Amino acid sequence: MPSKLDAARELLARANRMIANEGVLDAFGHVTMRHPADPGRYLMSYSRGPELVQAEDILEFTLDSQIVKPVEMRLYGERVIHGEIYKARPEVMAVCHHHAPSILPFCISGMELKAVYHLGATLGAKVPFWDSRDDFGDTNLIVAKPEEGASLARALGPNWIVLMRRHGATVAGTTLEELTFRTIYTARNAAMQIQAHGLGNVSPLTAAETDLAGEYNLRPGPVARAWEYWSVRLDKAEGNWRMPKAKPAKTAPAKRKSKAKR
């Protein structure tokens, strides 16, 4: 029987591949989760494309983003993004950093990302911006120093997604499944907002609608339904899916005829 840690590694590797399969992650970006037994650690793959991540690639890190057991493989340079958010937000159990094509126009233009349809409400009432120039001037835009990760975590604050100017986005969740849901649907919300601007009018959700729809869609039922759907899509893409055998229909027992009175 697999341990909690083994199960977490399998789940995290799958989330990496699922989010990549849905077009949010490409060769770059990464997904992590807090250690299931030690909140002072988190789990992350060694440096490779998210679509390739397997359970055996998942390593353990302290919240200072130091590897617990040194390996020869190259590590992600931006792991401090994750470690500093886990430090700042004890309720956060999973983090994704990505550069989705639908998100980048907002990061480049500075236009506010808003919830424009019900599933996009999971981005929350506010999506703050973080600009590395404010604290660090000209950089290579890679968030590799602890102080840079801490600055990003402060910009995220109590919110669930932060846009990084000229770079990408970082998303947080209270579970890995919730994170996956939020990451995929906020990227789709961004694409729809851009399309709506092309038609000349954007009518975003009100603050109350955002709260209500976000809460509704992050219930266990909708999140599990989406996870199952994306999981099957991943299995199909990887050639591992087979149509489940249909269960035979149950027939109602025949009613016994009562004997006629003599």
C-alpha positions in Angstrom: 0.0 0.0 0.0 1.6 3.4 -1.0 2.5 5.8 1.7 1.0 9.3 1.9 4.2 10.7 0.4 4.2 8.2 -2.5 0.5 9.1 -3.2 1.3 12.8 -3.0 4.2 12.4 -5.5 1.9 10.5 -7.9 -0.8 13.2 -7.6 1.6 16.1 -8.0 3.2 14.6 -11.1 -0.2 14.1 -12.6 -1.2 17.7 -11.9 1.9 18.9 -13.7 1.0 16.9 -16.7 -2.7 17.7 -16.6 -2.1 21.5 -16.5 0.4 21.1 -19.3 -2.1 19.0 -21.3 -4.7 21.8 -21.0 -2.3 24.3 -22.6 -1.4 26.4 -19.5 2.1 25.1 -19.0 4.7 24.4 -21.7 8.4 23.7 -21.4 8.5 26.1 -18.5 6.6 26.7 -15.3 6.1 24.4 -12.4 3.6 23.0 -9.9 4.3 22.2 -6.3 2.4 21.0 -3.2 3.1 21.2 0.5 4.5 18.0 2.0 1.5 15.8 3.2 3.1 15.1 6.6 5.5 18.0 7.2 4.2 21.6 6.6 7.7 22.9 6.8 8.5 21.2 3.5 7.1 21.1 0.0 7.3 18.8 -3.0 8.6 19.8 -6.5 10.1 18.0 -9.5 13.7 18.5 -10.6 14.0 20.8 -13.6 12.1 19.4 -16.6 9.1 20.3 -18.7 5.9 19.8 -16.7 4.4 17.5 -19.3 7.2 15.0 -18.6 7.1 14.9 -14.8 6.7 11.5 -13.2 6.3 10.5 -9.5 10.0 9.5 -9.2 11.0 13.0 -10.3 9.4 14.6 -7.2 11.9 15.9 -4.6 11.5 17.4 -1.1 12.5 20.9 -0.2 12.5 23.0 3.0 10.5 26.3 3.0 13.9 28.0 2.4 13.8 26.1 -0.9 16.8 24.0 0.0 16.7 20.4 -1.2 16.5 17.9 1.6 18.5 15.1 -0.1 21.0 16.5 -2.7 20.7 15.1 -6.2 22.8 15.4 -9.3 19.8 16.6 -11.5 19.4 20.3 -12.1 16.8 22.0 -10.0 14.3 24.7 -10.9 15.8 28.1 -10.5 12.6 29.8 -9.4 11.6 27.4 -6.6 11.8 30.4 -4.1 8.4 31.5 -5.6 6.9 28.4 -4.0 8.9 28.3 -0.8 8.2 32.0 0.1 4.5 31.7 -0.5 4.3 28.5 1.7 6.1 30.5 4.4 3.7 33.5 4.1 0.4 31.5 3.7 0.1 28.5 6.0 -3.3 27.6 4.4 -1.8 27.3 0.9 -1.2 23.7 0.0 -0.3 24.0 -3.7 1.2 26.6 -6.0 1.6 26.9 -9.8 3.8 29.3 -11.7 3.1 29.6 -15.4 3.4 31.8 -18.5 0.1 31.0 -20.3 -0.4 32.8 -23.6 -3.8 34.2 -22.5 -2.3 35.6 -19.2 0.8 37.3 -20.7 -1.1 40.1 -22.5 -2.3 41.3 -19.0 1.2 41.0 -17.6 2.6 43.1 -20.5 -0.1 45.7 -20.7 -1.0 46.1 -17.0 -4.7 45.7 -17.8 -6.7 44.4 -14.8 -7.7 40.8 -15.0 -11.3 40.4 -13.9 -13.8 37.5 -13.6 -15.9 37.6 -16.8 -17.7 34.3 -16.5 -18.8 32.1 -13.6 -15.9 29.6 -13.7 -13.4 32.5 -13.9 -14.7 33.7 -10.5 -12.1 31.4 -8.9 -9.5 34.1 -9.5 -11.1 36.0 -6.6 -12.2 39.6 -6.1 -8.7 41.1 -6.8 -5.7 40.0 -8.9 -2.7 42.1 -7.8 0.3 42.9 -9.9 4.0 42.5 -8.9 6.7 44.3 -10.7 10.3 43.2 -10.0 11.5 46.7 -11.0 9.8 48.2 -7.9 12.1 46.5 -5.4 15.0 45.2 -7.5 15.4 47.5 -10.6 16.6 45.8 -13.8 16.9 42.0 -13.5 16.8 39.0 -15.8 13.2 38.6 -14.7 13.9 35.2 -13.1 12.7 35.0 -9.5 15.6 33.1 -8.0 16.6 35.0 -4.8 14.8 34.5 -1.5 14.2 38.2 -1.2 12.6 38.3 -4.7 10.3 35.4 -3.8 9.4 37.1 -0.5 8.5 40.3 -2.4 6.2 38.3 -4.7 4.6 36.6 -1.8 3.8 40.0 -0.2 2.3 41.2 -3.4 0.1 38.1 -3.6 -1.1 38.9 0.0 -4.4 37.2 0.9 -5.3 36.7 -2.8 -5.1 33.6 -5.0 -3.4 34.8 -8.1 -0.7 37.4 -8.7 0.3 38.7 -12.1 4.0 39.3 -12.6 4.8 42.2 -15.0 6.4 41.1 -18.3 6.7 37.5 -16.9 3.7 35.4 -16.1 1.4 34.4 -13.2 1.6 32.6 -9.9 -1.5 30.8 -8.5 -2.2 29.3 -5.1 -4.8 26.9 -3.7 -5.8 25.2 -0.5 -5.6 21.8 -2.2 -3.8 20.5 -5.3 -7.1 19.8 -7.0 -8.4 23.3 -6.2 -5.1 24.8 -7.5 -5.5 22.9 -10.8 -9.1 24.1 -11.2 -8.1 27.7 -10.5 -5.0 27.6 -12.7 -6.9 26.3 -15.8 -10.0 28.4 -15.5 -8.3 31.7 -14.7 -6.2 31.2 -17.9 -9.4 30.5 -19.8 -11.1 33.6 -18.2 -8.2 35.7 -19.4 -8.7 34.5 -23.0 -12.4 35.3 -22.9 -11.7 38.7 -21.5 -9.4 39.5 -24.4 -11.9 38.2 -26.9 -14.7 40.3 -25.3 -12.5 43.4 -25.6 -12.3 42.7 -29.3 -16.1 42.9 -29.5 -15.9 46.3 -27.8 -17.5 45.6 -24.4 -16.6 43.7 -21.3 -19.2 43.1 -18.6 -17.3 41.5 -15.6 -18.9 39.9 -12.6 -19.7 42.1 -9.7 -17.8 41.6 -6.5 -20.7 39.7 -4.9 -21.1 37.5 -8.0 -17.4 36.7 -8.0 -17.6 35.7 -4.3 -20.8 33.6 -4.8 -19.7 31.9 -8.0 -16.2 31.3 -6.8 -17.5 29.6 -3.6 -20.0 27.6 -5.6 -17.4 26.3 -8.1 -14.8 25.4 -5.5 -17.1 23.0 -3.8 -15.8 19.4 -3.7 -18.3 18.3 -6.4 -17.4 20.6 -9.2 -13.7 20.4 -8.4 -13.8 16.6 -8.5 -15.8 16.6 -11.7 -13.3 18.8 -13.5 -10.3 16.8 -12.1 -11.9 13.6 -13.5 -12.5 15.2 -16.9 -8.9 16.5 -17.2 -7.5 13.3 -15.9 -9.3 11.3 -18.6 -8.1 13.8 -21.2 -4.6 13.2 -20.0 -4.9 9.5 -20.1 -6.2 9.7 -23.6 -3.3 12.0 -24.6 -0.8 9.5 -23.1 -2.5 6.5 -24.6 -3.5 5.0 -21.3 -7.3 5.3 -21.4 -9.7 2.5 -22.0 -13.5 2.8 -22.1 -14.8 1.4 -18.8 -17.0 -1.7 -19.3 -20.7 -0.8 -18.9 -22.3 -2.2 -15.8 -25.3 -4.5 -16.5 -28.5 -2.8 -15.8 -30.3 -4.0 -12.8 -33.8 -5.3 -13.3 -36.5 -5.0 -10.8 -37.5 -8.3 -9.2 -40.7 -9.7 -10.6 -43.7 -9.3 -8.4 -45.1 -12.5 -7.1 -48.7 -13.1 -7.9 -50.8 -13.5 -5.0 -52.7 -16.8 -4.8 -56.4 -16.6 -5.4 -58.6 -17.4 -2.5 -60.3 -20.7 -2.7 
